[in-house]
């Protein structure tokens, strides 16, 4: 694939992606194609902070989407997409400041992100909605987003944790882990998912012996873990991010002999489990993460991704980032405009049935259908995106586990069935 993709990063700390990422950015600066008028797409990515393990994967998904569309002629009258990235630092205030720069300084017409719910929500309420900028998060799962007052400018391509809580409780029950303690990150994501899990676990006849919030980036969590172990739990449910304390918690639980059985959520599905803790010490740990059932669309996308970047990283939400960019660009094409309200109003039109199916990579086909006045229905890499009145989608979840020292996918299932 061509390297001529307009991309800029608004913070020098983007180099936190490491040497490889720095090299990538160096060859992907704006060139002659972006000297013309471009359509600016903003991305709120955690280059640093608790979710930085997921940042590069989501950015790769975005880059692939933008490059495919640019190589197929761009949007509207052939304008190229320019991807401009702001570092959320996985923290609310920096996320808001990054979003403000994207909108007020860079002039983006839409935003993908943020990843963390605690970043996405304040951005929606203080930046995107007031400025009428459509925003699609690929990874924000807090149930509170459903009822957020965002004037319908906030959407997400991943299902709510109201469903993930049910999925995690179901796996725990099937594994015989019916007597558990919960330790969760003290933010919107952690609180919402912990509550959803406890409600589902109790309804399934299990017991949550204790549930406790923790603050990120503490040197020691031994006292929290001791309290939970003393509650009589047989396993620990950990709702966390790897780089905000999640890996430290696992390491200290094992070192102190307080827990040796773990149920993990999407925020912990990262390579750090293997490289920082060791798969042999976490053998049998399992968890949940949003994932679409394999389909023709997901297969086409995966082949394109691996052709561009090699083996797929074992982290979630890359496909959802790709889909978010495609949906926003399709909405711009459908609206015939980069006006924020017009884009927002076209999002459901291009991603919902009825309509002729459009799969990942089929940009020329989509443009022709839209130009002909034909309704389209984008079938994404992360599944169908039938946004409801709240901008939410339903979805399926992956049962993943650490087996033979590796993160492996066990099954994909619908928790409502």
N, C-alpha and C positions, 0 to 999 in steps of 0.2 A: 504493500500500500504506500501511497505517496506520503511524504513527510510535510507537505505544504499545507498544513492545517493552521489557520490563524488561532493562536492561543496566547493569552497573557495571564500572569499571576499577579495579584495586587499586593502581595506581601513578600518581602525578601525571605521570610521564614519558610516559604515554599521549598527552599533547599533542604528543609527537614525531611523531605522524602528520601534523602540520601543521595549518594553519588550518581546512581543510575538515573534517578528522577531528574537530577540537575542536568545530566547530559541530555536527557530527553527534552527538557525545556529549552536547552540551548539550541537545538536544531528545529524547534517548533515556534520560533518567534514570527511575528507578522512579516509577510513578504509582499511582493508586488500585488498578489491577488487580494490582500487585505487592505491595500492602499485605496482601492475603490470603496464605495459605500458598502458597509457590511451590516448584517443583522446580528446584534450583540446578544449573546446568550450568557447569562450569569450562572455561576455554579458556586454554591457554598459548601466547601469541602474541608474536613478536618485534617489539615496538613500537620497539625500538632495536637496534643491533648489526648484524652482518653480514647478517642475513636480513630486516632491516626492510622491504626492497623488496617482500617477499612478505606481510608481516603484514596490511596493510589488505585485500588480496584475500581471504585466508583468513577474516578477520573478516566480510567481506561475505557470504561463503558461509554462515557460521554464522548471521549475523543473518537471512538469508533463510530458512533452515531453521526457526529458532525462531519467526519471525514467522508463517510458514505454519501451523505446528502450533498456535500460540496462537490465531490467527484461526479455526482449525477446531475449537476447543473445548478445546485443551490435552490434558494427559495424565491418565491414571487417572480421577479423579472431577472432571475439569474444571480441574485445577490448571494455572496458567500456568508457563511455563519462564522462569527468570531467568538470563540469560547474564552470567557474571562473568569478567572478563578479567584475567590476570596477565601482566606483561611478563617474558619470559625473558631479555631483553637479548642473546639469541643466545649465552649463556654458561652453562656447567653450574651453577655455584653460585647465581647469581640465579634460574635456572630451578627449581632445587630449593626455594629459599626462596619463590618465587612459588607453587609447588605446595603447599608446606606451609601457606601462608596460605589458599589455596583450600580445602584440606581441613579444617584445624584451626580456622580463624577463620570462614570463610564457610560451611562445611558443604556443599560441593558433593557430589553423589552420583555424578558421573562427570566425566571430563576429556577434552577434545579437544586434541590436541597432544602434545608440542611439535612444532615443525617440524624443527629440526636434530636429527640422530641423537645427537649428543653432549650434547644437552639431554634428549632423551626417555629415554635409557637410565638415567642416574642418577635421574631422577624416578621411573621405574618401579620401580627397585630400592630406593629409600629412602623413597618416599612412597606411590605408588598401590598397589603390591602389598602392602606391610606393612599398609596401612589398608584393603585390600580395596575399592579404588576402580577400577572399569573405566576404562581409558585407551585411546583410539584416536587414533593419529597419522595425519594426512593427508599427511605429507611426509617422514617419517624413513625413509631408504632403506638404511642401513648393513646389510650382510649379518650383522653380529654380533647384530643384534636377533633373528634367527631362533632362536638358541640361548640367548638371555638367560634367566636364572632369574627369571621374573616371575610364577610361579604362575598363568599363563594370564590375567593381568589386562591384558596389553598386546596390542593389535591394531594393524593399520595398513591403510589403504585404498589404499595405493600399493605397487607391487611392489618387491622388494629390488633393490639395485644389482648383485646377482649376475646379474640379467637385463639391467640397463642397461649393464653392462660389455660384454656380448655385443652389445647393440644398437649401442653406439658403435663397437665394433671392426668390426662389419658395415658401417656407413656409411663408415668410414674406408677399408676395403678396396674398397668399391664406387667411392669417389671417387679411388682410386689413391694414397691417403695411407698407404703401407705402411712408411714410415720416419719414426717420430715420437718426440718426447720428451714426457714427462709431468711436469707441475708440479701438485702437489695440496696442498690445505689440510691442515695437520697436525692432523686430528681424526678421529673415527670415520668420518664420511662420506667425507672425502677419501681416507683410507688404504684403506678398503674398496672404493671405486669404482676407485681407481687400480690396485689389485691385480686386481680383476675384469677391468678393461680389458686390462691387460698379459697376463693368462692367455689371454683370448679372442683378442687380437691375435697372440700367438705361435702359438696353435693354428691361426689362419687363414693363417699363413705370413708375417706381417708382422714388423717389428722395432721394438722399443722401445729406442732408442739410449741413453736415460738416463731415470731417474725420480727425482724429488726432491720432498721436502716443503717447505712454506714456512710461516712463522709469520704470523698476521694482522696487519694494520695497521702494516706497516713503511713507512718513507718511501721506500725504494728496494729494488727487486728486480732491479736490473741485473746484479749478480754472479751470481745464480741463473740468470737468463736467458742470460748469457754462457756459463756452464758447459753449459747444455743446447744452446745453438746450436753450441758447439764439438764436441758429440757427433756432429755430422753429420746431425741431424734436418732433415727438409724441412718439418715442421709441428709445432705445439705443441698438445698436449692439455691443457686447463686445467680442473681440478676445483676450483672455488672458489665463493665468494659475492661478489656485486658490491661490497658495502660492507665487506668484510673484507680487501680487497687485490686482488680480481679485476680491477676496472676499472683500478687502478694498474698491474697487471702488463701488461694489454693495451696501455695507453698507452705504457709504457716499452719494451715489445717493438717497437712501431711506431716510436717516436721514435729508438731506437738502431739500427733496421734489422736486428734480430736475427731476427724472425719476421714474416711477413706472411700466414701461413695458420694458421687456428685451428680446432680441434675443441673444442667447448664442451659442458658437461653441464647438467643441469637447473638446478643452482644458479646458472647464469649467464644464464638466460633472463629478462631483465629490461629495462625501458625504458632503464636507464642505459647500455646498449650504444649506444643511439642518441643520447641526450641528453648523455652525458658524453664519449663517444668520437667518435661520428658514424658513421652507417651507411655513408657513402661510404668510410670507411677500413677498415671491417670487411666490405665486400662479399664475399660468398662464404663467410664463416665459417658453420659449421653445427654442429648439436648434437642432443642427445637430451633427452627429458623424458617422463615417464609421461603417457599420454593414452589414454582409451578410444576405441574405434571409435565413430563416430557411430551413434546409435540413436534410437529413439523417446523413450527416457528422457532421453538427453542433450539432445535437441532441446527437450523440454518444459522441462527445467531451464534451458537457455540462454535461452529466451524469457522465463521468469519472472525470471531474473537481470537481463537487459537491460531489462525493464520497470521493475525496481526501481532499477537503478544505471547504466543506460546501457551503452555499449559494453564488451564483455568485455576486461579488462586482459590483456596478452600474457604473463602469468605462470602457472605451473602450480599445481596443488593446491588451487584454489578449490573445484572440484567435490568433491574428496575430503573437504574440511572440511565441506561441506554434507552429504555422505553419512554422515560420522561422527556428526554430530548426529542425523540421522534414525535411524540404526541404534541408537544409544543410547536414543532416546526410544521406538522400537518395542520394544526389549528391555524397557524399564520397563513399557510397556503389556502386553506378553506375560507378564512376571513378576508383574504386578499389585502391584508393590512397588518401593521405591527402595533396597532392600537391595543392597549391592554384589555379593555373591556371586550373588544371584538375577539381577541384571542381566547379569553376566558369563555365566552359564549360558544365558541366553536370546538372546545375541547371534547365535550360529550358527543358532538356530532361526528367527529372523526374516529372515535374509539368505542362506539357502541353499535350494537345491532339495531335495526337491519342495515345492511350495506354490503358492498362487495369487499371481500376479505383482502387485506393488504398485510403482507408479512414483513419482518425485518429485512432491510436491504432493497425493498421494492419501491424506491423513491420515484423513479420515472413512471412506473405504473400508477402510483398514487397521484402524481401531478396530472397525468392524462385523464384519470377518472374525475378528479376535482374540476379540471378545466371543462370537462364535458357535462358537468352538473350531476354526476353520479354520486350517490351516497357511498361512503367507504366505512369500513370497520377494521381498524388496526388491531391485528392479533399479535401481541407482543412476545418478546423473549421471556418475560416474567408472567405470561398468561393473558387472559382476557382482562380488559380494563373497563368494565361497565360501572363507571362512577355513579354513585347514588347522589341524593340531594345534598349530602354532606361532603362530597368529594372523596368518599371512601370506596374501596373495592373489597370484595370477599376474596378468599384465596385458600390455597392448600399449604401444608407445612411439611418440612423435611424432618424425619427422625434421623439424626446423625449421632455418631458414637465414635469413641476412640477404641479401635480394635487393631490388634497386632501393631500397636505403636503408631497408628496413623488415624487421621480424621477421615471417617468413611461415611458415606450415605447409606442408610439402612432401608428407608422407604420414604415415599411421599404420600401424604394422606389428607383427607378432609376431616377436620375435627368435629364437624357437625353430623357426620355419618356414623 
